[in-house]
Amino acid sequence: MNTVFLQRELDSCDRQQWRRELAAPLVAKQAGQLVKLFVFRAGAEWFGIEPPAVVLTEPMPPVHSVPQRGKALVGVVNLRGSVTLCFSIADALHCLAGPVSTRPMMVALVCDGWRVACRVDDVAGIRSFDRETLAEPPATLACAATRHVIGMFRTDNASVAWLDPQKLFHTLQEAAR
């Protein structure tokens, strides 16, 4: 039986990061200055999307292939009793290959009533970013990804691209045709 993401054993890196965050002095921020994003890794890139777009996250279930479809459409999965299209965000956004995940995750997203499952390599959960630190996407970001990115937030370890859910879903709809 698979354990769910939130019940997994923490590794030492997570513990150290949590200690730093919990020991850091509290800085009062106004609610309008913070941007909360659900952060995940697809390929070599870290992305964030607004939490209302995320329905659930769980270990990747079995995927049933769909014949004669592009690389971005992985297949279909059983998502709580309904057949749901499953996409690879890394392939849809033409991300560079990253570390191979031994535990790929499924993130179910919804936009305008359309629900899809997405295969991602890692999930970092919901993070808060200071809106003042939002930067333009770098020119080195893949051309396909820049159309979907609102801006970039820098963390200690990586940059997080803030995805526009409307544009992402438009790309996924095109991949499903």
Contacts in CASP RR format, 6 or more apart in sequence:
PFRMAT RR
TARGET T0000
AUTHOR 0000-0000-0000
METHOD contacts of the structure
MODEL  1
MNTVFLQRELDSCDRQQWRRELAAPLVAKQAGQLVKLFVFRAGAEWFGIE
PPAVVLTEPMPPVHSVPQRGKALVGVVNLRGSVTLCFSIADALHCLAGPV
STRPMMVALVCDGWRVACRVDDVAGIRSFDRETLAEPPATLACAATRHVI
GMFRTDNASVAWLDPQKLFHTLQEAAR
2 59 0 8 1.000
3 59 0 8 1.000
4 58 0 8 1.000
4 59 0 8 1.000
5 57 0 8 1.000
5 58 0 8 1.000
5 59 0 8 1.000
5 105 0 8 1.000
5 123 0 8 1.000
29 130 0 8 1.000
32 131 0 8 1.000
33 130 0 8 1.000
33 131 0 8 1.000
33 132 0 8 1.000
34 128 0 8 1.000
34 129 0 8 1.000
34 130 0 8 1.000
34 131 0 8 1.000
35 128 0 8 1.000
35 129 0 8 1.000
35 130 0 8 1.000
35 131 0 8 1.000
35 134 0 8 1.000
35 153 0 8 1.000
35 162 0 8 1.000
36 50 0 8 1.000
36 51 0 8 1.000
36 126 0 8 1.000
36 127 0 8 1.000
36 128 0 8 1.000
36 129 0 8 1.000
37 48 0 8 1.000
37 49 0 8 1.000
37 50 0 8 1.000
37 51 0 8 1.000
37 126 0 8 1.000
37 127 0 8 1.000
37 129 0 8 1.000
37 153 0 8 1.000
37 160 0 8 1.000
37 162 0 8 1.000
38 48 0 8 1.000
38 49 0 8 1.000
38 50 0 8 1.000
38 51 0 8 1.000
38 53 0 8 1.000
38 54 0 8 1.000
38 107 0 8 1.000
38 125 0 8 1.000
38 126 0 8 1.000
39 46 0 8 1.000
39 47 0 8 1.000
39 48 0 8 1.000
39 123 0 8 1.000
39 124 0 8 1.000
39 125 0 8 1.000
39 126 0 8 1.000
39 127 0 8 1.000
39 160 0 8 1.000
40 46 0 8 1.000
40 47 0 8 1.000
40 48 0 8 1.000
40 49 0 8 1.000
40 89 0 8 1.000
40 105 0 8 1.000
40 107 0 8 1.000
40 120 0 8 1.000
40 121 0 8 1.000
40 122 0 8 1.000
40 123 0 8 1.000
40 124 0 8 1.000
40 125 0 8 1.000
41 47 0 8 1.000
41 120 0 8 1.000
41 121 0 8 1.000
41 122 0 8 1.000
41 123 0 8 1.000
41 124 0 8 1.000
42 88 0 8 1.000
42 89 0 8 1.000
42 90 0 8 1.000
42 93 0 8 1.000
42 95 0 8 1.000
42 118 0 8 1.000
42 120 0 8 1.000
42 121 0 8 1.000
43 90 0 8 1.000
43 95 0 8 1.000
43 96 0 8 1.000
43 97 0 8 1.000
43 98 0 8 1.000
43 99 0 8 1.000
43 121 0 8 1.000
44 95 0 8 1.000
44 96 0 8 1.000
44 97 0 8 1.000
44 98 0 8 1.000
44 99 0 8 1.000
45 90 0 8 1.000
45 93 0 8 1.000
45 95 0 8 1.000
45 96 0 8 1.000
45 141 0 8 1.000
45 145 0 8 1.000
45 161 0 8 1.000
46 124 0 8 1.000
46 155 0 8 1.000
46 158 0 8 1.000
46 159 0 8 1.000
46 160 0 8 1.000
46 161 0 8 1.000
47 89 0 8 1.000
47 160 0 8 1.000
47 161 0 8 1.000
47 162 0 8 1.000
47 163 0 8 1.000
48 160 0 8 1.000
48 161 0 8 1.000
48 162 0 8 1.000
48 163 0 8 1.000
49 109 0 8 1.000
49 162 0 8 1.000
49 163 0 8 1.000
49 165 0 8 1.000
49 168 0 8 1.000
50 165 0 8 1.000
51 126 0 8 1.000
53 109 0 8 1.000
53 110 0 8 1.000
53 111 0 8 1.000
53 165 0 8 1.000
54 107 0 8 1.000
54 108 0 8 1.000
54 109 0 8 1.000
55 108 0 8 1.000
55 109 0 8 1.000
55 110 0 8 1.000
55 115 0 8 1.000
56 80 0 8 1.000
56 107 0 8 1.000
56 108 0 8 1.000
57 105 0 8 1.000
57 106 0 8 1.000
57 107 0 8 1.000
57 108 0 8 1.000
57 123 0 8 1.000
57 125 0 8 1.000
58 105 0 8 1.000
58 106 0 8 1.000
59 103 0 8 1.000
59 104 0 8 1.000
59 105 0 8 1.000
59 106 0 8 1.000
60 103 0 8 1.000
60 104 0 8 1.000
60 105 0 8 1.000
60 106 0 8 1.000
60 119 0 8 1.000
61 77 0 8 1.000
61 78 0 8 1.000
61 79 0 8 1.000
61 106 0 8 1.000
62 77 0 8 1.000
62 78 0 8 1.000
63 74 0 8 1.000
63 75 0 8 1.000
63 76 0 8 1.000
63 77 0 8 1.000
63 86 0 8 1.000
63 119 0 8 1.000
64 75 0 8 1.000
64 76 0 8 1.000
64 77 0 8 1.000
65 74 0 8 1.000
65 75 0 8 1.000
66 73 0 8 1.000
66 75 0 8 1.000
66 76 0 8 1.000
69 75 0 8 1.000
69 175 0 8 1.000
69 176 0 8 1.000
70 175 0 8 1.000
71 88 0 8 1.000
71 91 0 8 1.000
72 87 0 8 1.000
72 88 0 8 1.000
72 91 0 8 1.000
72 92 0 8 1.000
72 171 0 8 1.000
72 172 0 8 1.000
72 175 0 8 1.000
73 85 0 8 1.000
73 86 0 8 1.000
73 87 0 8 1.000
73 175 0 8 1.000
73 176 0 8 1.000
74 86 0 8 1.000
74 87 0 8 1.000
74 88 0 8 1.000
74 119 0 8 1.000
75 85 0 8 1.000
75 86 0 8 1.000
76 83 0 8 1.000
76 84 0 8 1.000
76 85 0 8 1.000
76 86 0 8 1.000
77 83 0 8 1.000
77 84 0 8 1.000
77 86 0 8 1.000
77 106 0 8 1.000
77 117 0 8 1.000
78 84 0 8 1.000
79 108 0 8 1.000
79 115 0 8 1.000
79 117 0 8 1.000
84 108 0 8 1.000
84 115 0 8 1.000
84 116 0 8 1.000
84 117 0 8 1.000
85 116 0 8 1.000
85 117 0 8 1.000
85 172 0 8 1.000
85 176 0 8 1.000
86 106 0 8 1.000
86 116 0 8 1.000
86 117 0 8 1.000
86 118 0 8 1.000
86 119 0 8 1.000
87 116 0 8 1.000
87 117 0 8 1.000
87 118 0 8 1.000
87 119 0 8 1.000
87 172 0 8 1.000
87 175 0 8 1.000
87 176 0 8 1.000
88 118 0 8 1.000
88 119 0 8 1.000
89 95 0 8 1.000
89 118 0 8 1.000
89 119 0 8 1.000
89 120 0 8 1.000
89 168 0 8 1.000
90 97 0 8 1.000
90 119 0 8 1.000
90 120 0 8 1.000
90 121 0 8 1.000
92 144 0 8 1.000
92 168 0 8 1.000
92 171 0 8 1.000
92 172 0 8 1.000
92 175 0 8 1.000
93 142 0 8 1.000
93 144 0 8 1.000
93 145 0 8 1.000
93 148 0 8 1.000
93 171 0 8 1.000
94 142 0 8 1.000
94 143 0 8 1.000
94 144 0 8 1.000
94 145 0 8 1.000
95 142 0 8 1.000
95 145 0 8 1.000
96 142 0 8 1.000
98 121 0 8 1.000
99 121 0 8 1.000
100 121 0 8 1.000
101 121 0 8 1.000
101 122 0 8 1.000
104 119 0 8 1.000
104 120 0 8 1.000
104 121 0 8 1.000
105 119 0 8 1.000
105 120 0 8 1.000
105 121 0 8 1.000
105 122 0 8 1.000
105 123 0 8 1.000
106 117 0 8 1.000
106 118 0 8 1.000
106 119 0 8 1.000
106 120 0 8 1.000
107 117 0 8 1.000
107 118 0 8 1.000
107 120 0 8 1.000
107 123 0 8 1.000
108 115 0 8 1.000
108 116 0 8 1.000
108 117 0 8 1.000
108 118 0 8 1.000
109 115 0 8 1.000
109 116 0 8 1.000
109 117 0 8 1.000
109 118 0 8 1.000
109 165 0 8 1.000
109 168 0 8 1.000
109 169 0 8 1.000
110 116 0 8 1.000
111 165 0 8 1.000
111 166 0 8 1.000
111 168 0 8 1.000
111 169 0 8 1.000
112 166 0 8 1.000
112 169 0 8 1.000
114 169 0 8 1.000
114 173 0 8 1.000
116 169 0 8 1.000
116 172 0 8 1.000
127 155 0 8 1.000
127 160 0 8 1.000
129 153 0 8 1.000
129 160 0 8 1.000
133 153 0 8 1.000
133 154 0 8 1.000
134 150 0 8 1.000
134 151 0 8 1.000
134 152 0 8 1.000
134 153 0 8 1.000
134 162 0 8 1.000
135 151 0 8 1.000
135 152 0 8 1.000
135 153 0 8 1.000
135 154 0 8 1.000
136 151 0 8 1.000
136 152 0 8 1.000
137 145 0 8 1.000
137 146 0 8 1.000
137 149 0 8 1.000
137 151 0 8 1.000
137 152 0 8 1.000
137 161 0 8 1.000
138 152 0 8 1.000
138 159 0 8 1.000
141 149 0 8 1.000
141 161 0 8 1.000
144 171 0 8 1.000
145 161 0 8 1.000
147 167 0 8 1.000
147 171 0 8 1.000
148 161 0 8 1.000
148 163 0 8 1.000
148 164 0 8 1.000
148 167 0 8 1.000
148 168 0 8 1.000
148 171 0 8 1.000
149 161 0 8 1.000
149 162 0 8 1.000
149 163 0 8 1.000
149 164 0 8 1.000
150 162 0 8 1.000
150 163 0 8 1.000
150 164 0 8 1.000
151 161 0 8 1.000
151 162 0 8 1.000
152 159 0 8 1.000
152 160 0 8 1.000
152 161 0 8 1.000
152 162 0 8 1.000
153 159 0 8 1.000
153 160 0 8 1.000
153 162 0 8 1.000
154 160 0 8 1.000
END
